[in-house]
Amino acid sequence: MPIIVIPSISSVRDRRFSQRSIVAFVFIAWLTGCAVQPPKTVSLAPTSTRQSVPERWESTVSDHADPEPETPTMISDDLWHRIVVEFHMTPQSLGTIETAMQYYARNKSFVSAATARAQPYLFFIYTEIEKRRLPLEIALLPIIESGYNPRATSSEGAAGIWQLMPSTGHRFDLHQSRWYDARRDVVASTHAALDYLEELRDRFFGDWALALAAYNCGARTVERAIERNRRARRPTDFWSLDLPRETENYVPRLFALVEILSHPEAHDVAIANIEHTPHFKAIDIGGGLELARVIEWSQMNPKDFDALNAAFRTRFSIDGAPTTVLVHNGVFDEVSKALKTLTAADRRAPRRHVVAAGETLSHIAADNGVSIASIKRANGIHGSIIHPGQDLLIPNLLSIYEAGEEITSAVHDQTHVVVLGDTLWDIAQRYRTTTSTLAKLNQLDRKAILRPGRELRLPGHVTAGSDGKRLAYEVKQGDSLWRISRRFNVSISDLRRWNRLSDKRYLQPGQKLIVYLRNKGRPAQKI
């Protein structure tokens, strides 16, 4: 009589597993003596080789069982459902993700909004993950990283839905200039992020928990933690390592999302329905073309167009930077035809704009990436008064660029995703703006408590402080928070908040700390 191994149930609400168990037992009774294979999963324990990760489509019950409703032929056309039924990662225990589950229980609207915001990008990301036969849990990472917002920017300078740092972007050949930031390009950044994750998976011998941790805090940080545990003769799995607090929360949050998306009704979270169909096509428009023309040809909503093309820092393409735009599938032919009939003279011709009620010259100039003065010159306007219905000529950006005039880059709003401990004052300091500006832009009270996961609009194309106010400090042997606070004339509480340090965490030599120098007039002390 064979020994039956019953896998643990991750949730009492998982009706699909119960059905699977009943089917298995019925056929065991019928086929006495037949060997029953235990379910196969993508293990999060350290594995010796990449080949040990099983194929995702293998059955989880006896080959003699009836087809399960979760087989590929039975999957619905809802894309999130297709992804969910292929989940295989499980945490060490439900207790290890309890804090993460509580975090999302307090931020249900963020999860719902992020799953909906994924709509333009999810089919592409899903197919790319499938091509590489990677765990589909990776499709959840942009929820944690950016809430699936391509314009999201972190205080450390990470950008795009995958929140890639500038150095990571350069390493994977992502173009970054005043015209174009490929970290916000959904196609290019997805390829780079998946390349990076594959690199980390191989570096950590197929252990996805360690690979994901390294994606968050860096491979060397994880490797140093492993080396410390080896010297102390302690286990070296993710759950046993002493890592930065943000990273210790990062991996459990992925597992928490797996649980929530697998049982949204049980957790009272609404998950968006997204069709399993391609959403966009790419077309090269060449350099020196205003994207406003493409928007007109495609008749796309400008916000929808910008969501697909957030990498363009102006609505203008230029030689020397990527010139491929993404448009909805249904309008690709129209854009392609218009592009073929476009002449060199057309590229230089001004466009017409009918003034809408409430619009000002400032609004129109910002929306079109030109200066107020250039609009006044093109229309012979001497004052600043315009009227609804008035016909204005918008100067051509190519002519402005060739004349050496400045082209405004404040077309797309950037956003900051709030993390635990953020205040308006902290965020204003990081992005070199004011609390009143942030409060007004986001319709907030200046003393409002910010909830983690909330997105805040930032004024224009701001960047995290790069003028000497912010620096990365490497902890030396013998350093303490007190010594570092004295060195840079900041408080210990600020150091803890900026770096998400708990009261019980000790500093390690080589650890990197973020320090904001608020008062240039007070020099750092030598101690």
N, C-alpha and C positions, 0 to 999 in steps of 0.2 A: 504493500500500500504506500503510495508516494506521500511525502511530507508536503503539506500545503503551507506556503508562506503568504501570510496576509499583510499587504502593505499598509502603513499607517494612513489614517484619514486626516487630511489637513483641515477639513471643515465638516461639521455635522450637517451642514446644509448642502453638501455636494451630492445631489441626487444622482448625477451621472455616475459617480463611483459606486453608489449602492446598486444601481442597475447592472453595472459591470460585474460586481461581486456575485449577484444572484445568477447571472448567466454562467459565470465560471463554475459555480457549485453544481448547477443542474447538469452541465456536461461532464463534470468530474464523476457524478453519480452514474451517469450513463456509460461513460467510457472508463470503467474501473481499470486502474493499472496504467492509464496514459499519463505521461509526464506533463505537468503543468508548469509553464515558464513564468517566473515572477515578472512583474512589470519592469520595463526599462525606462530610465529617466536620464536627463542630462545631469550628471552628478556635480555637486558643488564641493565635494571633497577633493583633495589633490589627486590628480591622475598622472600616470607616468608618460603617456603619449597622447598626441592629438587624436590618433585613430581610435582611442578608447571611447570617444564620445559617440553614442549610438545614433543611428539614423532616426529622424523624427517620426517617420510615417510607420514604423513598426507597430504591430498590434500589441495591446496591453493584456490580451487574454489568449486562451488556447486557439490555435489555428482552426479548430473544429467549431468554434463558436460562431453564432450568427453575426452578420456585419453590425458594427456599432454605429449609432447615429453620428459619431464624431469622425467617421472616416471621410476622406477627401470628397467622395461623391455626395455626401450628405451635408456638407458645410453650406451655410446660408450665403447669400450675396452680401451680407453685412460684413464689412472689412474687419471691424474690431472683433466680431465673433470668429472670423477665420483665424485671427491671430490668437485669441484666447484659447481656442480648442487645441492649439499646438504648444501651449505652455508646458514645460517640463521641470523647470527649476523649483525647488522647494527649500525653505529655510531649515536650519538645524532643528528648530522647534518653533512652535507658535509663540512661545515666550520671548524668543529673540526678536520678534517684530512687533511686540505689543506697543512699544513707544511709538513706532512708526504708524501703526494702525490708529493710535490716538491722535497723532498729528494730522492724518488725513480725515479723521472723523470731525476735526475742528475746521477742516478746509474742504468740505465736500464740493462747494461751488467751484473751487479752483480745479479739481479733478474733472468735473463736468465741462467746464469751459475749455480746458486743455484738450480733452478728447474731441471736442467740436472744432477747436482751432487747428487740429491736425488734418482736417479734411483736404486741403489742397495738396498735402505732401505725403499722406499716409500710404497711398497705393504705390508710389515710387519707392518709398523706404521699405515697404513690405516686400516688393519684388526684388530689391537689391539684397535684402537679408536672405531671402529664399535662394537667390542665385548662389550665394556663398555658403548656403547650408549652415547658417549661424542660428543660435537660439532666437526665437521671435520675441523673447522678453526684451531684447535690445530696442524694439520699437517703443518701449516705455521710457527709455532714457531721456528723450527730449521733453517728456512731461516733467521729470525731475529737474532737468537742466534749465529749461526756459519756458515751460508751459506751452511748447510748440509755437513760440513767438520768434520769428527770424530777426526781429529788431531788438530783441532782448540783449542788454549789455550788463555785465557784472562789474562790480566796483574794482575787480582785479584786471579788467580789460578783456575778459572772454566775451565772445560775440556769437550770435546765430543760434539756431535751434539746438545745436550740439555743444554750444558754449566752448568753442575752441580758442585757446590763447593765441596771441600773435606769433609766438615762437613755434607753436605746434602748426599753425597755418603755414608758416614759411617752410617748415620741415616737410610738409606734404604738398608743397608747390601751390599754395593758394595765393592768388594775387591780392595784394593789399596796397591800396594807394588812396589818394584823395578822391579819386573817381569811382573806385570799385573795391569792395571788400568781399572776397569770395567766401569768407567764413559765414556770410549771410546768404550765399548762393546754395539753395537746397540741394542741387545736384552735386556740385563740387564738394560741398562740406560733408554730404552724406558719404561720398566715396572716401574722403579723407578720414572721417570718423570711423568707418568700418575697417579701413586699412589699419588705423591705429589700434582698434580693438582686436583685430586678428594678430597684430604684432604683440600686443599684451597677452593675449591668450597663449601664444606660443612661448612667450618669455616666462609665463608662470605654469607651463606644462599642462595646459588645458583646464586649469582651475579658474572657472569664470568668476567666482566671488573675489579672488585676488586680482583678476584682470580688471574687473569693474572698480575695485578699490583704487587700483593704480590709475585708471582713467580719471578718477576724481582728484587724487593727491599726488600722483607721479609714481613711476615705477620704483625709483630709488628709495622713496619714503617707505614703500611696502617692503622692499628687499631689506632695508635696514631693520625694520620691525621683525622680519623673519630671522635675520641674523641674531638679534638680541634674544629671541625666544630659543633659538638653537643653543646659544651659549648657556642659557638658563635651563636647558633640557625641558623646555615647555613645548606644547603642540604648536605647529606653525600654520594652522588653518586660519581663515579670516577671523572667525569668531574668538580666537585666542590671542590675536595680536593687539598691541597697544598702538593705535593709529590716531591721527587727528580726529577730534570729535565730529567734525563735519563728515569725514569719511566713515566713521563708525555708524553714523546715521544714514549715509548714502545707500549702502547695499541693502539694509533692512527696508528702506523705503521702496526699493525696487520690488522686493518680495511682498510688501504691503500692497502695492499697486497690482501685482499678480492676483492676490487674494480678492481685492476690491473689484477688478474688472471681471474676474471669474464669477463673482456672486454680487453683482451691483444691487439687486433688489434687497438682499440681506443687509447690505450696508447703507441702503437708502441713498444711492448715488446714481444719477442719471448719466448714462453713457450715450454719446452721439451715435446715430446710425450713419455710416459712411459707405457708399456704394463701392463694390469691388470692380472698379473701372478706372482706366487711366484718366487723369485730370488735366494734364497739360502736355503741350509739345514745345520743343525748343526750335527757335529760328534765329539765324544770324542776320542782324540788321546792318552790320558794318559800322564803321566809325563816323562820327560827325552827324548823328541823327538825333533829333529830339524824341524822347519816348512819348511825349504827348501825341505825336503823330500816330504811333503804334496804338495808343489807347483809343484814338479816334477811329482808326481802321477796324480795330477789334470790337469796338463798342462795349468794352469791358468797363465795369465800375473801376475808377481810379484806385480805390482802396484794394480791390481784388487784384488788380495789376501789380500794385506795390507789394502786396503780400507774396506774390510769386517772384518778384524781382527786387527784393529788399537789398540785394548786393550793390545795386546802383546807388551811389551816394548823391547823385543828381539825376534828374530825368533827361540825361544826355549821355550818349555813347561816344567813346573817343578811341582812336587808334592807339594801340599800346596797352589797352586794358581789354578784358573780355567784352564782346559785343553781342553775345547771344541772349535773347530774352525768352521768357516762357509765356505762352498764351494758352487760353482754354482750347481744348481739342476742337470744339465746334467752330472756332473762328480762325483756325490756322490757315485754311485756304484763302480766306478774304485778306488776311495780312500778307500772305505770300504773294498774291496777285498785286496788291497795292505796292508792295516793295519792288516788284519787277518793273512797274511803270514809273517809279520815282526817278526823276532826273537830278543831275547835279544842281540845277537851278532851283528845283523844288526843295532840295535840302537846305538852301539858303533863304528861301522865301519866309517872310514873317507870317505868323498865324493870327487869326482873328479871335477875339474873346468878347462876348457880350456880358456886360457887368450885371451881376445878380444883386438882388436886394441885400443890403448889409455888407457888401464887399467894399474893401478899401484898396487903395494902391498898394498898401503894405501886404494885404492878403494875396493879391494877384501876383505881386513880385515874388513872394515866398513860394507860392504854389508852382510858379513857372521857373524858379531858379535864376531870375534876373534881378537887376537892381531897379529901384523905383526911378532913379534918374534915367535909365535907359528906356523905360516905358514912357516917361514924360517926353524925352527927345523924339521917340518914334511917333508920338501922337500930337506933338506941338502943345503939350499941356504945361502951363506955367505955375499953376497953383497945385493944390492937392485934392480938389473937389471933383468927384466923378458921380455919375447918376445911374441908377438902375436902367438897363436897356441900352446904355451907351456902348458903341462899337469901338473896341480898342485893338490896335495892332500890337502883338507881342513880338519883340525883337527876336530874331533867330539866334539860337545859342551858338551855332557854329561861327557866325559872323562876330559875335561878341568875344568868343574864345580866340579867334584869329586876330582880333584887334587888341588882345592882351588885357581885356577887361575881366574883372572878377565875376565868376559864376557862383551863385549862392548854392551851398550844399545842404541847406536846411529844408529839404523836401520831405523826407520821411522822419516821423517821430521815432526816437529810440525809447526803450523802456528799461526800467530796473525791476527785477523780480525780488520782492522783499524776502529776506531770510530772518530767522529768529534773532531778536535783539536789535534789529534795525530801527532807527528813529529818523524822522524827517531831517533833523539836524545832522546826523551821521551821513545820510545820503547826499544832502546839500554840500557838505564838506568834500565828499569824495568826488563829486561831479562839478565842483567849483561854481555852485549856484547858491541860491538863498532858500531858506525854509518857506518864506512867503511866496516865492515863485513856484515852488513845488506844490504848496498847498493850493494856490489859485489854479494851477494847471490841472490838478487832480480833484478839485472841489472838495478839499479836506480842511478840517480845522488844524491849525498849526500845532496843537497839542494832541492830535489824534494818535491813538495806539495802532500801529500797523500790524496787520495779520500776515504771517508767513505765506508766501505764494501769491500775494497781491502784486499786480503790475502797476508801476507808477510811470506816467509819462515824464520824459525829460525834455527840457527846452532845447530845441534845435539838435545839432549833432555834437553834443557834449561828449567829452571823454573823461575817464577817471583821471584824477590829478596826476599830471606828468611833468609838472613844473618844479619838482623838488619837494612838494608837500608830502608825497607818499614815497616810502622806500621799503625795500625788503632787507631785513636784518638777519644774519645768520648767527644763531646762538653759539657762543664760545664756551669752552670748558670753564666751569665756575660761575657762569652767568646765572642770574636769578631775575625774576620780574622786577624786583626792587632796583637792582643795578641797571637794568635796561631802561626802566622808567626815569631814573636819575640821569642817565646818559642823554636821553632825548627830551627831557623836560615834559613828560606826559604822565598820566596817572596809571597805576596798576590796573584799575578797573577798565580804563580805556584799552589797554593792551589785551586784557582778557576778552573784552567785547569784540574788538577788531579781529581777533584770531580764534574766536569761539573756544576759549580755554576754560576748563572747569577749575574750581578751587582746588581740586585734589590732583590735577595733572602736573607732573614735573617736566621741566624743560630738558631737552636732549641736545647735546652738542651736534651742530649741523642742521638743527631744525630752523626753518625759515619763519620769521615773524613779519607781519605787515605793521608798519609804523607810519602814522600821519603826523607830519610836522606842522602844527597849526600856527605857531608864532615864530616867524623868521628872525625876529629881533632877539630871541632868547637862544643863544648858542648852546649846543649840546655840551654837557660837562664831561671832563675826563675823570674817570674813577678807577 
